Amino acid sequence: MTQTSKVVLVTGASSGIGEATARRLAADGHRLFLGARRTDRLDALTGELTDAGGTAAFRRLDVTDAADVQAFVSAACERYGRVDVLVNNAGVMPLSPLEALRTDEWDRMIDVNLRGVLHGIAAALPVMRAQGGGHVVNIASVGAYEVSPTAAVYCATKFAVRAISEGLRQESTGDIRVTLVSPGVTESELAEGISDPTAREAMRAYRAVALPASAVAEAIAYAVSQPRQVDVNELVVRPAASAQ
């Protein structure tokens, strides 16, 4: 358990990296406020964490809705009195070739992966500034550094998250820490959202070697645990047996 308990908000906390992060940070003694659309899963997770002696609560969250994200952060403040860490984790990955023209899926990735991050920053940053400090952790992908077929739009959103993270870091006067965590292939539900058959089949082969979500949670916990004067800016976490 950490010596200093922080209030940590996690978006996309109902599965995958978000769920693993909630478990890991609760084990460190942090107070969790979890958001996602699937409240049944959030209810089960918070119950499990509190039964184990942790502190956790949840609220339904749609990161594409700026007002809902603001209400999420406000609810966390009302419950715990502050916001120390925001983990912008919610994301979708419906890959397809550009020529498939799945524009609705493009819009969805932009809304969740990019606007969702901006909505989180817009809601949490004023709170962190007012309280004299905070930490924004944005979950990107190795797709923030490279582009692969069928992933052009997905990678574009992750490139943008990387740029936003670096911009926020440069604009900070030392009070706001910023961490970009970019996982390689990770066990999650992301691939289940791929409707294009070609992209789905390619992803099956690509995901033959994958990290457990807990490995990414460990990276997040490492960044969060650093002393206030230490800002871990970028972490890329890949399976050791993968060249991707």
Buried (B, 14 or more C-beta within 10 A) or exposed (E): EEEEBBBBBBBBBBBBBBBBBBBBBBBBBBBBBBBBEBBEBBEEBBEBBBEEEBBBBBBEBBBBBBEBBBBBBBBBBEEBEBBBBBBBBBBBBBBBBEEBEBEEBBEBBBBBBBBBBBBBBBBBBEBBBEBEBBBBBBBBBBBBBEEBEBBBBBBBBBBBBBEBBBEBBEEBEEEBBBBBBBBBBBBBEBBEBBBBEBBBEBBEEBBEBBBBBBBBBBBBBBBBBEEEEEBBEBBBBBBEEBEE
